[in-house]
């Protein structure tokens, strides 16, 4: 638990820094970023012989995430954010996550508007994410922080969630028996993932939901081993809060149910104990999980699986299944960054990869040196994911972890990816082709790499080196995007 306390202290230290950064120009913000990096380097040198290398990597990921928060305004990516406007009296409604937060700050109560009406559709989202952000917003305002600076400070919550995802994954790896090298490799894979860094600066509910789902994974695995009431209660709380953040977290429910059912039927003599634990699990998970959607079902006849449709300008259903799910064509291949143009962004695989690397940012102009470097990093990301799949299968076959734990994690990964593909079929819009919907697969990738790093007879350092090389590429690309001189945007590669 100590590492989570250190994370909280780091976020508290970052709070005044981020507040100060709001009133600074680029030069001042760059100095704050450099100071954060130098402080981490001094700490790393001071504690190099005492601190766990995996935790040192996690702390480096936190510092890099802080740089993303300092350099990226809260509005850098859309993702249903809209604007922070608490005025609900006019015709224009602040229909986005920021509008939801503003409503809570302004009125101090949950909204009772029909989410099926245009202008209020964001209110169908479960409110936990918005409640947490509204409370922090009110605290900032009470301390005299300007409204716009307070909104920027909300990024510290998502930064904390992203950093905690790495820490929870480290706990999961250790519980599964990972050694020092394996834990280090898994931490490297998680801490420098661009999607983690980008959604650690994005004020929507994705990263909070993913943290809670990873926690539910950890406590399910722990309960399967220990059968302790504490672990099943923590699993239930994590699951309930995940669903109170985003309903798609329900994908893990059938996987948890399989673990519970197997334990019950394998040990029927202890059925009273299990019934008590399962009842406790339901008591701490169901109320917060179902309260919001059931309220909307009763009050407004809103379907439990309600999804608000994006703009038709990004509907790609006119493209064939081969164009969407086959090998990307020439236009899709050349579209390294998000464009919102259908003839470029219609391929699911290409969109998934580039959203995992760059989300909706366009970092460099096409044909520049850094555009090619970024493309090489995208290829590296694809290699990383394919290698993770192969190594995860290897872990399922050769790993010493018990079969039920393997089944649980494999079932979750399979359901997550299958649901993503079904989702892209049902809602063929560019914005649904996004890695953020399968971000929870990353801890499974970390398990796969960790096991190989610990057990392979030959090439065990290869996967660690691959993760380190990918992390270095991410740092270089975003460092040049954030701090590089303008000539990097105009210099063309000499040999292309």
Buried (B, 14 or more C-beta within 10 A) or exposed (E): EEBBEBBEEBBEEBBEBBBBBBEEEEEEBBEBBEEBBEEBEEBBEEEEEEEBBBBBBBBBBBBBBBBBBBBBEBBBBBBBBBEBBBEBEEEEBBBBBBBBBBBBBEEEEBBEBBBBEEBBBBBBBBBBBBBBBBBBBBEBBEEEBEEEBBBBBBBBBBBBBBBBBBBBBBBBBBBBEBBEBBBBBBBBBBBBBBBBBBBBBBBBBBBBBBBBBBBBBBBBBBBBBEBEBEBBBBBBBBBBBBBBBBBBBBBBBEBBEBBBEBBBEEEEEEEEEBEEBBEBBEEBBBEBBBBBBEEBBEEBEBEEEBBEEBEEEBBBEEBEEEBBBEEBBEBBEEBBBBBEEBEBBBBBBBBBBBBBBBBBBEBBEEEBBBBBBBBEBBEBBBEBBEBBBEBBEBBBEEBEBEEBBBBBBBBBBEBBBEBBEEBBBEBBBBBBBBBBBBBBBBBBBBBBBBBBBBBBEEEBEEBBEBBBBBBEBBBBBBBBBBBBEEEBBEEEEEEE
